[in-house]
Amino acid sequence: MSIPSNLATYLDQRGARYEVVAHAHSRTSAETARSANVMACHLAKSVILEDDAGYVMAVIPADKAVRVGELARMLQRKELRLADEDRVAMLFKGCEPGAVPSIGMPWGIETVVDDELEESEVVYMEGGDHERLLRMSHDNFHALMSAQRHGQFCKYPTH
């Protein structure tokens, strides 16, 4: 499986340079980082949230969790919650469930980026399936996400 055509078109239209990195099949972002031999803090994870106003994609490092309340305050959205997995699968046609690229714009999804990802010299993200990542330099990731909202809304998960 190649990356979704609308993602490839979006990246190409913006002159984004990236590599496709193959890895063993994985089911979670932590497993993906291990399988691809990538530091989890360099792997961008997309978390899809929703409310009555629609969907938003929070892009955070894979070793972190979204502080939903903080993100809701930042976006001035009161009822923000994790989106239903079946609806997420319908939104992201061309992607396997759980392997949504951390770029919502090609699907018309508002995308918000946590500032921590801007500190990485290289950023990896899902390529639409469970066996490929896109590898992008800091400069390419920054240019691609510069028009999106940024903020501080992630934390280490508590167990």
Solvent accessible surface area in square Angstrom, and as a share of the most:
residue,aa,sasa,rsa
1,M,111,0.49
2,S,89,0.57
3,I,19,0.10
4,P,9,0.06
5,S,93,0.60
6,N,55,0.28
7,L,0,0.00
8,A,26,0.20
9,T,67,0.39
10,Y,28,0.11
11,L,0,0.00
12,D,95,0.49
13,Q,134,0.60
14,R,126,0.46
15,G,54,0.52
16,A,14,0.11
17,R,185,0.67
18,Y,61,0.23
19,E,97,0.43
20,V,76,0.44
21,V,38,0.22
22,A,79,0.61
23,H,19,0.09
24,A,71,0.55
25,H,102,0.46
26,S,1,0.01
27,R,178,0.65
28,T,77,0.45
29,S,27,0.18
30,A,53,0.41
31,E,44,0.20
32,T,2,0.01
33,A,5,0.04
34,R,170,0.62
35,S,44,0.28
36,A,17,0.13
37,N,144,0.74
38,V,16,0.09
39,M,121,0.54
40,A,29,0.23
41,C,45,0.27
42,H,24,0.11
43,L,2,0.01
44,A,1,0.01
45,K,54,0.23
46,S,24,0.16
47,V,26,0.15
48,I,15,0.07
49,L,0,0.00
50,E,13,0.06
51,D,16,0.08
52,D,141,0.73
53,A,87,0.67
54,G,24,0.23
55,Y,53,0.20
56,V,0,0.00
57,M,0,0.00
58,A,0,0.00
59,V,0,0.00
60,I,0,0.00
61,P,2,0.01
62,A,10,0.08
63,D,44,0.23
64,K,13,0.05
65,A,28,0.21
66,V,18,0.10
67,R,89,0.32
68,V,46,0.27
69,G,38,0.36
70,E,56,0.25
71,L,0,0.00
72,A,12,0.09
73,R,164,0.60
74,M,47,0.21
75,L,15,0.08
76,Q,163,0.72
77,R,34,0.12
78,K,190,0.81
79,E,118,0.53
80,L,14,0.07
81,R,113,0.41
82,L,117,0.58
83,A,14,0.11
84,D,63,0.32
85,E,149,0.67
86,D,106,0.55
87,R,110,0.40
88,V,21,0.12
89,A,41,0.32
90,M,132,0.59
91,L,52,0.26
92,F,2,0.01
93,K,138,0.59
94,G,46,0.44
95,C,17,0.10
96,E,58,0.26
97,P,97,0.61
98,G,63,0.60
99,A,0,0.00
100,V,14,0.08
101,P,0,0.00
102,S,0,0.00
103,I,0,0.00
104,G,0,0.00
105,M,32,0.14
106,P,27,0.17
107,W,40,0.14
108,G,70,0.67
109,I,14,0.07
110,E,72,0.32
111,T,1,0.01
112,V,0,0.00
113,V,0,0.00
114,D,2,0.01
115,D,48,0.25
116,E,66,0.30
117,L,0,0.00
118,E,35,0.16
119,E,143,0.64
120,S,8,0.05
121,E,121,0.54
122,V,15,0.09
123,V,0,0.00
124,Y,27,0.10
125,M,0,0.00
126,E,20,0.09
127,G,1,0.01
128,G,0,0.00
129,D,8,0.04
130,H,25,0.11
131,E,75,0.33
132,R,53,0.19
133,L,0,0.00
134,L,0,0.00
135,R,86,0.31
136,M,1,0.00
137,S,46,0.30
138,H,56,0.25
139,D,105,0.54
140,N,33,0.17
141,F,0,0.00
142,H,86,0.38
143,A,71,0.55
144,L,14,0.07
145,M,0,0.00
146,S,67,0.43
147,A,94,0.73
148,Q,40,0.18
149,R,117,0.43
150,H,59,0.27
151,G,11,0.11
152,Q,129,0.57
153,F,0,0.00
154,C,16,0.10
155,K,85,0.36
156,Y,147,0.56
157,P,59,0.37
158,T,119,0.69
159,H,215,0.96
